[in-house]
Amino acid sequence: MAKTILVVDDSASVRQVVSIALKSAGYDIIEGVDGKDALTKLNGQKIHLIISDVNMPNMDGIAFVKAAKQLPAYKFTPVIMLTTESQEAKKLEGQAAGAKAWVVKPFQPAQMLAAVSKLILP
């Protein structure tokens, strides 16, 4: 059975690039347009991994990850932050919120798949 990944980014083109790369590797994708929208997708269904942007309107990625980690069903769901932010302080803030990996845009699909495969066991 395919693993499900929640992709959260306010950029439709980024969501599309990430989704195409992941779908081609056999993953099922759910998309969220910002943190607030993504929280509505966390409705108890099994999500194996979350990939989230940091800078988004309504609710940014750090706030979203903190909120997601408060939900018992998603407390241990691994998170990859996909962002243009590369400052150490932001990375530490992401780690404190619960992010397991940090991928800086622009990224290569192979780089994303490598990070995903490290966090999702077959």
N, C-alpha and C positions, 0 to 999 in steps of 0.2 A: 504494500500500500504506500502511496506517495506521501512524503512528509509535507506539511503545510507551513508556509512562511508568510508572515504579515509584513508587507512592505509599506512604510509610512514616509511620504515625502510630498511637499506641497507642489513640486514640479512634476507635471504629467510626463514630461520626456524622461526624467530620471526614473520614475516608476516604471515606465515602459522598457527602458534599457535593462534595468535590474530584473524585471519580470521575464523578459525574453531570455536572458542568460539563465535564470533559474528554471524556467519552464523547459528549456532545452536540456537541462540536466535532470529533468524528471520530477521537479518539485511542483506542488500546487501552490498558487499564490492568492492571497487576499490583499487588497490595496486599501490604504487609508490616506486621505488628503492632508490630514494634520493630526496632532495628538488627540484632539477632542474626538474627531471622527474615528480614529483608530481605537480609542477606548470602547466605542460602541460595538466594534467588531470582536472585542474580547468578551464573548457571551457564553463562555463555558466550553466551546469547542476546542479540540486539541490543536494548539499552535506549537510547532516544534522550534521555531526561531522567529525573532522579530528583528527586522532591519529598519532603522529609523534615522531620519535626518535630524539635525539639531535645531537649525533655525527655521521655524515654521510659524505661521499666524495661529491665533486662537489658543494653542497650547504647544510650547516648544518640545523638542525631543527629550530633554532632560526631565521636564515635568511629566511628560507622558510615561517615561520609563519608571519614574518614581511611583506614579499612580498604578501602572501595570503590575509592579512588584508588590503592591498592597493587596492585589487580588489573589486569593489562595491558589486558584487554578494556574496562575502564571508566575507565581513566586520564583520558580526555578527555571523559567523559560529563558534561554540565552538570548542576549541582545547584541547586535552589531550596530554601532553608530556610523552612519554614512554621511559625511559632511565636508564642507570646505574648511572647517575649523581645524587647525593643526597645533594650536597653542597647548602647551603642557597643562595649564590651569584648566582649560576646557576638558581635556582628556581625563584629568583627575576628577573633575565634577561628574563626568559621564561614568567613570568607574565607581564612584561613590553611589551613584544612582542605581548601578547594577549592570552597566554595560560590560561585556566580556571582550569586545574587540572594537577597533577604531579604524575605519577605512576612509581615507581622504579622497575627495573628488578633485579632479577627474580620476576615475579608476578604470582598470582593465577588467572585463568580465571574468577572466581567469583568476585574477587577484580576489575578486568577490567570491567566486566558487571555492577557492582554496580556504578562505576564512569560514565560509558556510560549512564546508566538509569537516573542518576541525571542531565545529560546535554541534553538528548534528551527527549522531552515530547512526550507521546504517541499520 
